[in-house]
C-alpha cells in the first residue's frame, strides 16, 4: 500500500466520528475518556492527513463541512460494520452467553432480583452484567442488550432501539419506615421542604428527574429544601434512602419489591407520570444471538 493509500489511524477516526456525532470535542472526549485537547489534536492530525478541514468552528459549536459531512457518513458506517463483525467473531461459539448493560441502580435494585427467575427457566444461558451509568458511554460491541430508563428525543443514545418494559410508570417520593419513625410523619409537600431531608442527585443524565420539576409538574409550591443530601450517584442516594437518611424520588415499578417488602414507603400521596420508561435497548443492525432473543422475549412478556 502506497503512502497516499494509507488509512488514517483508527484513534483519529473514532475521535472524528464521536465529534461529528456530538458536534462537540468536549462531548466526544467524555465518551472516549479523553481530554478535549486530545480530541482536538486527533482531529487536527486527521485534517492534515486529508488536506482539508472537516469542521467549521464557531461559538455555537462544531459544524461539519461538506467534506466532513460526507466523510462522517462513510466513517460511521465503516466503524459500525467493523464493531459488528468484531463482536460476531468474538462471540462465535458462545451463543449461550448473554451480556446485559445497565446502570448500577437498575442492576442492584431491579435486575438482580429478576434474573433468578430467568435463570431457572434458561439454565443453559450464562449471564454477564456490564454496569455503565450513562448509556451514551456504551460501546455497542461489548453487550447484547441494555436496560435503561429511556426518554424519547432526550435520552436517546445513537445506534440503539428502545422498547418499554413497563407500559406506564410513576415517579413518587419514597423513604424508609425507620426514617418516619425517627423524623415524624410528613404532613404535606410544604412540610417535606421545611422539616425533612431531600436526597438530591446531581447528574447530567438524570436532569430530567428533579425535585424542582416534580413539584412544578404537580402544581406544588417549590423552594430550595432547608435540608438536603446531594450526590452524583443515584445508586448512592437509593442506598441512603434505604438507610433512613432522607426522602428521594424513585420509580414506583422499579421499587415495587422494596415497597411490597416494607423496606420503602411512599412519603407523599402525589405521583407524577414518568417521562422515562424502563426500556430494553437493542443495538441496531445486529443479529441477536439466541440467548439475547430469549431474554428479550422473557423481559418484554414479564
TIFI-127213 format. One record per residue (C-alpha): residue in one letter; residue number from 1; x, y, z. Coordinates in nm, 3 decimals, padded with zeros to 5 digits. Layout:
REM TIFI-127213
+--------+-----+---------+---------+---------+
| residu | num |    east |   north |      up |
+--------+-----+---------+---------+---------+
|      A | NUM |       X |       Y |       Z |
...
+--------+-----+---------+---------+---------+
This chain:
REM TIFI-127213
+--------+-----+---------+---------+---------+
| residu | num |    east |   north |      up |
+--------+-----+---------+---------+---------+
|      X |   1 |  00.000 |  00.000 |  00.000 |
|      X |   2 |  00.146 |  00.336 | -00.101 |
|      X |   3 |  00.171 |  00.627 |  00.140 |
|      X |   4 | -00.117 |  00.802 | -00.037 |
|      X |   5 | -00.338 |  00.496 |  00.017 |
|      X |   6 | -00.251 |  00.450 |  00.384 |
|      X |   7 | -00.552 |  00.469 |  00.614 |
|      X |   8 | -00.566 |  00.726 |  00.895 |
|      X |   9 | -00.509 |  00.592 |  01.249 |
|      X |  10 | -00.814 |  00.427 |  01.399 |
|      X |  11 | -00.793 |  00.652 |  01.706 |
|      X |  12 | -00.830 |  00.958 |  01.482 |
|      X |  13 | -01.129 |  00.811 |  01.302 |
|      X |  14 | -01.301 |  00.729 |  01.632 |
|      X |  15 | -01.235 |  01.081 |  01.760 |
|      X |  16 | -01.376 |  01.226 |  01.438 |
|      X |  17 | -01.688 |  01.008 |  01.442 |
|      X |  18 | -01.769 |  01.095 |  01.804 |
|      X |  19 | -01.703 |  01.467 |  01.749 |
|      X |  20 | -01.917 |  01.477 |  01.437 |
|      X |  21 | -02.200 |  01.291 |  01.609 |
|      X |  22 | -02.199 |  01.512 |  01.919 |
|      X |  23 | -02.100 |  01.836 |  01.747 |
|      X |  24 | -01.853 |  01.887 |  02.030 |
|      X |  25 | -01.493 |  01.794 |  02.110 |
|      X |  26 | -01.580 |  01.805 |  02.478 |
|      X |  27 | -01.867 |  01.556 |  02.448 |
|      X |  28 | -01.655 |  01.332 |  02.228 |
|      X |  29 | -01.383 |  01.338 |  02.492 |
|      X |  30 | -01.629 |  01.233 |  02.761 |
|      X |  31 | -01.744 |  00.940 |  02.550 |
|      X |  32 | -01.390 |  00.826 |  02.470 |
|      X |  33 | -01.243 |  00.909 |  02.812 |
|      X |  34 | -01.007 |  01.167 |  02.661 |
|      X |  35 | -00.949 |  01.535 |  02.721 |
|      X |  36 | -01.091 |  01.795 |  02.487 |
|      X |  37 | -00.739 |  01.888 |  02.377 |
|      X |  38 | -00.656 |  01.524 |  02.296 |
|      X |  39 | -00.963 |  01.502 |  02.072 |
|      X |  40 | -00.869 |  01.832 |  01.906 |
|      X |  41 | -00.517 |  01.707 |  01.832 |
|      X |  42 | -00.650 |  01.389 |  01.673 |
|      X |  43 | -00.892 |  01.584 |  01.455 |
|      X |  44 | -00.610 |  01.820 |  01.351 |
|      X |  45 | -00.393 |  01.520 |  01.259 |
|      X |  46 | -00.678 |  01.375 |  01.052 |
|      X |  47 | -00.744 |  01.707 |  00.876 |
|      X |  48 | -00.373 |  01.745 |  00.797 |
|      X |  49 | -00.367 |  01.391 |  00.659 |
|      X |  50 | -00.670 |  01.454 |  00.438 |
|      X |  51 | -00.558 |  01.801 |  00.338 |
|      X |  52 | -00.891 |  01.968 |  00.407 |
|      X |  53 | -01.098 |  02.087 |  00.705 |
|      X |  54 | -01.368 |  01.858 |  00.840 |
|      X |  55 | -01.527 |  02.106 |  01.081 |
|      X |  56 | -01.608 |  02.474 |  01.099 |
|      X |  57 | -01.555 |  02.610 |  01.450 |
|      X |  58 | -01.788 |  02.878 |  01.582 |
|      X |  59 | -01.915 |  02.990 |  01.926 |
|      X |  60 | -02.218 |  02.762 |  01.897 |
|      X |  61 | -02.006 |  02.451 |  01.850 |
|      X |  62 | -01.883 |  02.239 |  01.562 |
|      X |  63 | -02.038 |  02.223 |  01.219 |
|      X |  64 | -01.932 |  01.966 |  00.964 |
|      X |  65 | -01.800 |  02.099 |  00.636 |
|      X |  66 | -01.947 |  01.939 |  00.320 |
|      X |  67 | -01.639 |  01.716 |  00.302 |
|      X |  68 | -01.668 |  01.642 |  00.674 |
|      X |  69 | -02.036 |  01.552 |  00.641 |
|      X |  70 | -01.968 |  01.304 |  00.361 |
|      X |  71 | -01.665 |  01.158 |  00.542 |
|      X |  72 | -01.868 |  01.121 |  00.863 |
|      X |  73 | -02.129 |  00.905 |  00.692 |
|      X |  74 | -01.857 |  00.680 |  00.550 |
|      X |  75 | -01.659 |  00.655 |  00.874 |
|      X |  76 | -01.971 |  00.591 |  01.081 |
|      X |  77 | -02.074 |  00.303 |  00.855 |
|      X |  78 | -01.725 |  00.152 |  00.847 |
|      X |  79 | -01.677 |  00.172 |  01.225 |
|      X |  80 | -02.021 |  00.023 |  01.285 |
|      X |  81 | -01.955 | -00.264 |  01.043 |
|      X |  82 | -01.612 | -00.323 |  01.197 |
|      X |  83 | -01.754 | -00.330 |  01.550 |
|      X |  84 | -02.034 | -00.563 |  01.444 |
|      X |  85 | -01.802 | -00.809 |  01.269 |
|      X |  86 | -01.553 | -00.799 |  01.556 |
|      X |  87 | -01.832 | -00.872 |  01.800 |
|      X |  88 | -01.961 | -01.156 |  01.582 |
|      X |  89 | -01.619 | -01.321 |  01.563 |
|      X |  90 | -01.559 | -01.284 |  01.936 |
|      X |  91 | -01.896 | -01.439 |  02.012 |
|      X |  92 | -01.861 | -01.728 |  01.769 |
|      X |  93 | -01.935 | -02.047 |  01.956 |
|      X |  94 | -02.062 | -01.852 |  02.257 |
|      X |  95 | -02.430 | -01.830 |  02.166 |
|      X |  96 | -02.522 | -01.932 |  02.520 |
|      X |  97 | -02.361 | -01.621 |  02.669 |
|      X |  98 | -02.557 | -01.303 |  02.729 |
|      X |  99 | -02.411 | -00.963 |  02.827 |
|      X | 100 | -02.659 | -00.713 |  02.971 |
|      X | 101 | -02.562 | -00.347 |  03.005 |
|      X | 102 | -02.744 | -00.138 |  03.263 |
|      X | 103 | -02.697 |  00.130 |  03.526 |
|      X | 104 | -02.568 |  00.035 |  03.873 |
|      X | 105 | -02.906 |  00.134 |  04.025 |
|      X | 106 | -03.116 | -00.079 |  03.792 |
|      X | 107 | -02.870 | -00.367 |  03.828 |
|      X | 108 | -02.879 | -00.370 |  04.208 |
|      X | 109 | -03.240 | -00.272 |  04.278 |
|      X | 110 | -03.431 | -00.443 |  03.997 |
|      X | 111 | -03.233 | -00.667 |  03.761 |
|      X | 112 | -03.056 | -00.874 |  04.026 |
|      X | 113 | -03.397 | -00.964 |  04.169 |
|      X | 114 | -03.547 | -01.059 |  03.832 |
|      X | 115 | -03.263 | -01.271 |  03.698 |
|      X | 116 | -03.308 | -01.577 |  03.925 |
|      X | 117 | -03.644 | -01.648 |  03.761 |
|      X | 118 | -03.496 | -01.614 |  03.412 |
|      X | 119 | -03.202 | -01.836 |  03.504 |
|      X | 120 | -03.432 | -02.107 |  03.640 |
|      X | 121 | -03.612 | -02.111 |  03.306 |
|      X | 122 | -03.295 | -02.085 |  03.094 |
|      X | 123 | -03.023 | -02.273 |  03.279 |
|      X | 124 | -02.809 | -02.304 |  02.964 |
|      X | 125 | -02.755 | -01.927 |  02.934 |
|      X | 126 | -02.453 | -01.771 |  03.105 |
|      X | 127 | -02.517 | -01.408 |  03.204 |
|      X | 128 | -02.270 | -01.122 |  03.239 |
|      X | 129 | -02.378 | -00.780 |  03.368 |
|      X | 130 | -02.196 | -00.466 |  03.250 |
|      X | 131 | -02.277 | -00.159 |  03.463 |
|      X | 132 | -02.241 |  00.181 |  03.296 |
|      X | 133 | -02.426 |  00.480 |  03.441 |
|      X | 134 | -02.462 |  00.675 |  03.117 |
|      X | 135 | -02.582 |  00.481 |  02.810 |
|      X | 136 | -02.402 |  00.736 |  02.588 |
|      X | 137 | -02.076 |  00.580 |  02.709 |
|      X | 138 | -02.170 |  00.230 |  02.597 |
|      X | 139 | -01.956 |  00.054 |  02.340 |
|      X | 140 | -02.211 | -00.118 |  02.120 |
|      X | 141 | -01.978 | -00.411 |  02.054 |
|      X | 142 | -01.946 | -00.500 |  02.424 |
|      X | 143 | -02.302 | -00.602 |  02.511 |
|      X | 144 | -02.606 | -00.778 |  02.368 |
|      X | 145 | -02.894 | -00.585 |  02.529 |
|      X | 146 | -02.928 | -00.283 |  02.756 |
|      X | 147 | -03.171 | -00.193 |  03.034 |
|      X | 148 | -03.208 |  00.181 |  03.094 |
|      X | 149 | -03.468 |  00.447 |  03.151 |
|      X | 150 | -03.537 |  00.593 |  02.809 |
|      X | 151 | -03.681 |  00.936 |  02.737 |
|      X | 152 | -03.764 |  00.967 |  02.369 |
|      X | 153 | -03.579 |  01.253 |  02.196 |
|      X | 154 | -03.394 |  01.335 |  02.520 |
|      X | 155 | -03.214 |  01.029 |  02.650 |
|      X | 156 | -03.180 |  00.863 |  02.311 |
|      X | 157 | -02.836 |  00.704 |  02.262 |
|      X | 158 | -02.736 |  00.663 |  01.897 |
|      X | 159 | -02.738 |  00.318 |  01.743 |
|      X | 160 | -02.987 |  00.175 |  01.992 |
|      X | 161 | -03.356 |  00.093 |  01.956 |
|      X | 162 | -03.575 |  00.113 |  02.268 |
|      X | 163 | -03.873 | -00.100 |  02.373 |
|      X | 164 | -04.054 | -00.017 |  02.700 |
|      X | 165 | -04.062 | -00.291 |  02.964 |
|      X | 166 | -04.327 | -00.112 |  03.171 |
|      X | 167 | -04.628 |  00.032 |  02.988 |
|      X | 168 | -04.660 |  00.311 |  03.246 |
|      X | 169 | -04.453 |  00.439 |  03.533 |
|      X | 170 | -04.498 |  00.694 |  03.813 |
|      X | 171 | -04.236 |  00.900 |  03.991 |
|      X | 172 | -04.304 |  00.910 |  04.365 |
|      X | 173 | -04.135 |  01.034 |  04.682 |
|      X | 174 | -04.009 |  00.745 |  04.896 |
|      X | 175 | -03.835 |  00.693 |  05.227 |
|      X | 176 | -03.784 |  00.413 |  05.476 |
|      X | 177 | -04.031 |  00.346 |  05.759 |
|      X | 178 | -03.747 |  00.398 |  06.007 |
|      X | 179 | -03.691 |  00.748 |  05.872 |
|      X | 180 | -04.053 |  00.837 |  05.953 |
|      X | 181 | -04.022 |  00.677 |  06.297 |
|      X | 182 | -03.722 |  00.898 |  06.365 |
|      X | 183 | -03.828 |  01.225 |  06.199 |
|      X | 184 | -04.205 |  01.204 |  06.224 |
|      X | 185 | -04.476 |  01.190 |  05.961 |
|      X | 186 | -04.454 |  01.413 |  05.653 |
|      X | 187 | -04.771 |  01.622 |  05.659 |
|      X | 188 | -04.761 |  01.755 |  05.303 |
|      X | 189 | -04.529 |  01.874 |  05.026 |
|      X | 190 | -04.454 |  02.201 |  05.208 |
|      X | 191 | -04.364 |  02.014 |  05.527 |
|      X | 192 | -04.125 |  01.795 |  05.329 |
|      X | 193 | -03.926 |  02.101 |  05.220 |
|      X | 194 | -03.932 |  02.260 |  05.565 |
|      X | 195 | -03.851 |  01.979 |  05.808 |
|      X | 196 | -03.717 |  01.684 |  05.615 |
|      X | 197 | -03.404 |  01.587 |  05.424 |
|      X | 198 | -03.431 |  01.568 |  05.047 |
|      X | 199 | -03.186 |  01.340 |  04.872 |
|      X | 200 | -03.081 |  01.513 |  04.550 |
|      X | 201 | -02.897 |  01.359 |  04.256 |
|      X | 202 | -02.651 |  01.582 |  04.074 |
|      X | 203 | -02.606 |  01.401 |  03.746 |
|      X | 204 | -02.647 |  01.542 |  03.394 |
|      X | 205 | -02.800 |  01.217 |  03.271 |
|      X | 206 | -03.076 |  01.230 |  03.535 |
|      X | 207 | -03.152 |  01.602 |  03.496 |
|      X | 208 | -03.496 |  01.512 |  03.363 |
|      X | 209 | -03.585 |  01.366 |  03.706 |
|      X | 210 | -03.550 |  01.650 |  03.960 |
|      X | 211 | -03.736 |  01.758 |  04.272 |
|      X | 212 | -03.798 |  02.101 |  04.120 |
|      X | 213 | -03.964 |  01.954 |  03.811 |
|      X | 214 | -04.162 |  01.707 |  04.021 |
|      X | 215 | -04.307 |  01.982 |  04.240 |
|      X | 216 | -04.372 |  02.214 |  03.948 |
|      X | 217 | -04.540 |  01.948 |  03.732 |
|      X | 218 | -04.773 |  01.852 |  04.018 |
|      X | 219 | -04.867 |  02.215 |  04.081 |
|      X | 220 | -04.693 |  02.220 |  04.420 |
|      X | 221 | -04.511 |  02.521 |  04.560 |
|      X | 222 | -04.136 |  02.477 |  04.539 |
|      X | 223 | -03.843 |  02.634 |  04.716 |
|      X | 224 | -03.498 |  02.500 |  04.795 |
|      X | 225 | -03.523 |  02.250 |  05.084 |
|      X | 226 | -03.393 |  02.351 |  05.424 |
|      X | 227 | -03.209 |  02.018 |  05.450 |
|      X | 228 | -03.060 |  01.811 |  05.169 |
|      X | 229 | -02.802 |  01.545 |  05.092 |
|      X | 230 | -02.657 |  01.563 |  04.743 |
|      X | 231 | -02.458 |  01.311 |  04.541 |
|      X | 232 | -02.372 |  01.250 |  04.177 |
|      X | 233 | -02.475 |  00.885 |  04.207 |
|      X | 234 | -02.841 |  00.782 |  04.209 |
|      X | 235 | -02.740 |  00.439 |  04.335 |
|      X | 236 | -02.572 |  00.600 |  04.636 |
|      X | 237 | -02.885 |  00.802 |  04.712 |
|      X | 238 | -03.103 |  00.492 |  04.693 |
|      X | 239 | -02.878 |  00.321 |  04.946 |
|      X | 240 | -02.901 |  00.636 |  05.162 |
|      X | 241 | -03.282 |  00.620 |  05.136 |
|      X | 242 | -03.286 |  00.257 |  05.248 |
|      X | 243 | -03.052 |  00.358 |  05.533 |
|      X | 244 | -03.311 |  00.611 |  05.656 |
|      X | 245 | -03.113 |  00.923 |  05.564 |
|      X | 246 | -03.387 |  01.106 |  05.380 |
|      X | 247 | -03.650 |  01.116 |  05.107 |
|      X | 248 | -03.578 |  01.065 |  04.740 |
|      X | 249 | -03.764 |  01.041 |  04.412 |
|      X | 250 | -03.800 |  00.698 |  04.260 |
|      X | 251 | -03.990 |  00.498 |  04.003 |
|      X | 252 | -04.280 |  00.306 |  04.155 |
|      X | 253 | -04.247 | -00.001 |  03.929 |
|      X | 254 | -03.870 | -00.021 |  03.973 |
|      X | 255 | -03.904 | -00.006 |  04.352 |
|      X | 256 | -04.211 | -00.231 |  04.370 |
|      X | 257 | -04.034 | -00.514 |  04.550 |
|      X | 258 | -03.882 | -00.288 |  04.816 |
|      X | 259 | -04.224 | -00.128 |  04.863 |
|      X | 260 | -04.402 | -00.463 |  04.897 |
|      X | 261 | -04.141 | -00.588 |  05.146 |
|      X | 262 | -04.181 | -00.276 |  05.358 |
|      X | 263 | -03.826 | -00.152 |  05.301 |
|      X | 264 | -03.965 |  00.167 |  05.146 |
|      X | 265 | -04.291 |  00.356 |  05.181 |
|      X | 266 | -04.445 |  00.635 |  04.980 |
|      X | 267 | -04.364 |  00.959 |  05.164 |
|      X | 268 | -04.637 |  01.166 |  04.994 |
|      X | 269 | -04.952 |  01.056 |  04.809 |
|      X | 270 | -04.855 |  01.254 |  04.497 |
|      X | 271 | -04.745 |  01.065 |  04.186 |
|      X | 272 | -04.618 |  01.207 |  03.856 |
|      X | 273 | -04.631 |  01.005 |  03.533 |
|      X | 274 | -04.270 |  00.950 |  03.434 |
|      X | 275 | -04.128 |  01.094 |  03.114 |
|      X | 276 | -03.893 |  00.799 |  03.103 |
|      X | 277 | -03.974 |  00.430 |  03.093 |
|      X | 278 | -03.756 |  00.136 |  03.183 |
|      X | 279 | -03.669 |  00.008 |  02.837 |
|      X | 280 | -03.484 | -00.268 |  02.662 |
|      X | 281 | -03.215 | -00.118 |  02.440 |
|      X | 282 | -03.110 | -00.321 |  02.139 |
|      X | 283 | -02.812 | -00.236 |  01.918 |
|      X | 284 | -02.945 | -00.163 |  01.571 |
|      X | 285 | -02.823 | -00.351 |  01.263 |
|      X | 286 | -02.718 | -00.651 |  01.470 |
|      X | 287 | -02.834 | -01.010 |  01.455 |
|      X | 288 | -02.937 | -01.110 |  01.806 |
|      X | 289 | -02.797 | -01.431 |  01.946 |
|      X | 290 | -03.039 | -01.698 |  02.059 |
|      X | 291 | -02.967 | -01.607 |  02.420 |
|      X | 292 | -03.047 | -01.241 |  02.353 |
|      X | 293 | -03.367 | -01.331 |  02.170 |
|      X | 294 | -03.484 | -01.548 |  02.459 |
|      X | 295 | -03.409 | -01.277 |  02.718 |
|      X | 296 | -03.582 | -01.012 |  02.507 |
|      X | 297 | -03.897 | -01.222 |  02.484 |
|      X | 298 | -03.887 | -01.304 |  02.854 |
|      X | 299 | -03.838 | -00.949 |  02.983 |
|      X | 300 | -04.095 | -00.792 |  02.750 |
|      X | 301 | -04.354 | -01.057 |  02.838 |
|      X | 302 | -04.295 | -01.037 |  03.215 |
+--------+-----+---------+---------+---------+
